[in-house]
Amino acid sequence: MDMGRESRWEKDAMTVEIAFALVTAALLAGVIFAAAWALVLVLDLSGSAARGMLVGGGLLGAVAGVWRLVRVLLRFDEQRRMGN
């Protein structure tokens, strides 16, 4: 195999890992936002308090999703470089 050129298997593995990272990141973000929404409903918040809780949940979910995406892809790249 040429150094610098990926085999078909390696390309497929990258595609699967990217899809896994995206799906798990979206699920994590969704769960965090759903938890914030559930708190709004359970605590019967309204107005700016509810809006603030939902915006906070959305931001926290987005940050957690990006963190998950980056973490999975960096872990995959590290394993790929080690030859596993």
C-alpha positions as CSV (number, residue, x, y, z in Angstrom):
1,M,0.0,0.0,0.0
2,D,1.2,3.5,-0.8
3,M,2.0,5.7,2.2
4,G,-0.5,8.6,2.1
5,R,-3.2,6.7,0.2
6,E,-6.0,5.1,2.2
7,S,-7.4,1.7,1.2
8,R,-11.1,1.3,0.6
9,W,-11.4,-0.3,4.0
10,E,-9.9,2.7,5.7
11,K,-12.2,5.1,3.8
12,D,-15.2,3.0,4.8
13,A,-14.0,3.0,8.4
14,M,-13.7,6.8,8.4
15,T,-17.2,7.2,6.9
16,V,-18.7,4.9,9.6
17,E,-16.8,6.8,12.3
18,I,-18.0,10.2,11.0
19,A,-21.6,9.0,10.9
20,F,-21.3,7.6,14.4
21,A,-19.8,10.8,15.7
22,L,-22.6,12.9,14.1
23,V,-25.4,10.7,15.3
24,T,-24.2,10.4,18.9
25,A,-23.5,14.2,19.0
26,A,-27.0,15.0,17.8
27,L,-28.5,12.5,20.3
28,L,-26.5,14.0,23.2
29,A,-27.5,17.6,22.2
30,G,-31.2,16.5,21.9
31,V,-31.2,14.8,25.2
32,I,-29.7,17.9,26.9
33,F,-32.3,20.2,25.3
34,A,-35.1,17.8,26.1
35,A,-34.0,17.8,29.8
36,A,-34.1,21.6,29.8
37,W,-37.6,21.5,28.2
38,A,-38.7,19.0,30.8
39,L,-37.5,21.3,33.5
40,V,-39.5,24.1,32.0
41,L,-42.6,21.9,32.0
42,V,-42.1,20.4,35.5
43,L,-41.3,23.7,37.1
44,D,-44.1,25.4,35.2
45,L,-41.8,28.3,34.1
46,S,-43.1,30.9,31.7
47,G,-42.0,34.1,30.0
48,S,-38.3,35.0,30.1
49,A,-37.5,32.3,32.7
50,A,-38.7,29.6,30.3
51,R,-37.0,31.2,27.3
52,G,-33.8,31.5,29.2
53,M,-33.9,27.9,30.3
54,L,-34.6,26.7,26.7
55,V,-31.8,28.9,25.3
56,G,-29.4,27.7,28.0
57,G,-30.4,24.1,27.2
58,G,-29.9,24.7,23.5
59,L,-26.5,26.2,24.0
60,L,-25.4,23.6,26.5
61,G,-26.7,20.9,24.1
62,A,-24.8,22.4,21.2
63,V,-21.6,22.7,23.1
64,A,-21.9,19.1,24.4
65,G,-22.7,17.9,20.9
66,V,-19.6,19.6,19.4
67,W,-17.5,18.2,22.2
68,R,-18.7,14.7,21.6
69,L,-18.1,15.0,17.8
70,V,-14.6,16.3,18.3
71,R,-13.8,13.7,21.0
72,V,-14.9,10.8,18.9
73,L,-13.1,11.9,15.7
74,L,-9.9,12.7,17.6
75,R,-10.0,9.3,19.3
76,F,-10.5,7.6,15.9
77,D,-7.6,9.6,14.3
78,E,-5.4,8.6,17.2
79,Q,-6.2,4.9,16.9
80,R,-5.8,5.1,13.1
81,R,-2.3,6.6,13.4
82,M,-1.3,3.9,15.9
83,G,-2.4,1.3,13.3
84,N,-5.4,-0.2,15.3
